[in-house]
Amino acid sequence: MMSAYPAPRRALHWLTLALLAALYAMGWVLEDVESAATRKLLMTAHQSLGLLVVILALVRLAAAWRMPFRPADEIASWMERLAGLTHAALYLLMIALPVSGWAYTTIKGGSVNFFWLGKLPHLFGEDDNLADSFFEAHELIGIALLALVALHAAAALFHHLVLRDAVLARMLPILRRA
């Protein structure tokens, strides 16, 4: 039987998911907000949470590197490799998405304010054409990340419902008792 992931790793996993859900919701709502003050408040929150996702991704990567968790014995080696590639892509996109948003904002001439504590440095000079490219990249990376999160969730459900192994229970130990 597989052991559960340590509680701090589980907490970081679910916190990251909650932040990503909030970020996507804010991103969709921002397009329709008419009030400049509300838009600015939401944009600062969106940017701050995005940067927090980068920080959490880096913390999670450091934890995985310093304290690797043994893969499940019952998982086929090809599944293990595919899971590793998917996780690597998830981390890459969780970092690339906020960085592309930061780049877009600074190229557009704006500033990124991290939780109203201070402004981050500008990454590039102003350039409307380049800003449009970064915004498109930000949207495409967001779609790719959303697709990978859906794939990740579908794989976890496949393990739980079809293969009936303990892969999902490692991240949701409450399933062990069910």
N, C-alpha and C positions, 0 to 999 in steps of 0.2 A: 504494500500500500504506500502511496506517495504521501509525503509529509506536506503540510501547508507552508506557504510562503510565510516568512516572518511578518508579524503584525505591522511593523513600520513600512515594509515594502508593499503590503496590501493597502495600507492607508494612502501611501503615495500614489499607487495605481488608481484608486477610486477618486482621490482628490483631483488627479490629473484629468480623469474623465469628466468630473463635475465642472472643472474649469473650462475644458474644451466645449462642453455643452453650453455653458454660459457665453463663451466667446462666439460660438456660431449664432446663438440667439441674438446677441448684441449686434453682430455683423449684419444679420438680416433686418433687424429693426432700424439700424442706423440709416439705411437707405430712405426710410419713410418719415424720419423725424423732421418736423418743420421748425421747431423752436431751436434757435441757435444755442441757447444756454443748455438745453437738454441734450442737444447733439454733442456739445463740447464735453459735458459731464460723461455721457455714454462713451465717447471716443477715448477720453482719458482712462476710464475704467477698462475699456476694451484693450487699449495698449498696455496698461499695467498688468492685467490678467494674462495677456499674451507673453509678456516678459517673465511673469511668474511661471508660466508653463516652461519656458526655456530653462529657468533656474531649476525647476523640479525635474526636468528631463536630465539635466547635467548631474543633479544629485542622485537620481535613479541610476544613471550610467556609472557613476563613481561607486555606488553601493554594489551594483552588479559586478563591477571589476574587482572590488576589494573583497567581496563576499559572494563568490559565485554560488548559485543554487544548483544543485545536482539535477540534471534532467531526469525525467521519469524513465524507469527501466522498461515499462510496458509500452512505450511509444516507439514506433518504427523510426529507424534512423532518417529516412527521407522526410518524415513529418517533423522530426527534430530540426533538421536543416532548414526546412521551409519555415518553421516557426522562428528560427534564428534570423532568417532573411527578412521576414515580416516585421519582427521586432526592431531590427536595424533600420528598416525603412520608416517605421513609426517614429523612432527617435530622430532620425534625420529630418523628417517632415515637421515634427513638433518643434524643432529648432529653426528650420528654414522658414516656416510660416510667419512667426513673429519677426524674424530678422528681415524678411521681405517687406512686411508692413512698416517696420522702422525705416527701412531704406526708402520706401515709397513716400512716407510722411516727410522725411527730411529733403528728398529730392523735389517734392512739391512745395517746399519752403516752410513747412510746419515743424513743430517740435513734439518730441515724445516725452511726456511727463510721467515718471514712474510713481504712481500713487501720491501725486501731489507733493512728493518729497524733493524733487529736483528733475531737471531736464537732462535727457541723454544727449551726447554729442551728435552733431550732424554727420552722417556717413558720406554724403556727397553734396556737391553744389546743386543749385536749382536747375532743373531741366524738365520742361513739361512733357516732351516726348519720352524721355527716359522714365519719368514718373508714371506715365500711362503703361509702359512696359512692365514696370514693377508692380503696378496694381493688378494687371492681368496675371502676372506670375503669382501674386499673392492669392488671387481667386483660384487659379489652377492648383496651386499647392494645397489650398483649403479643400478643394474637391477631392484631390488625391488622398489627403489625410482622412477625410470623412469616409471615403471608400475603403481605406485600409482598416479603419476602426470597425466598420461594418463587417469586413472580412474576418477580423480578429474575433469579434463577437460571434459571428457565424461558426467559426472554427471551434470556439469554446462550447457553443451549444451542440455542435456535431459530436464533440467528444462526450458530452454529458448525455445527450439523448440517443445517439446512434451507437457509438462505441461503448458507452456506459462505463467509461473509465473515470479516474478521479482528477483529471486535469482541471476542470472547472472548480472542483472542491478545494484545490490548492489555493485559489484566489478567493473563494467563498466557502470557508470552512463550515458554515451553517448547513451546507448541503450534505455534509457527512452525517449529520444527525437525522436528516430527512429520510 
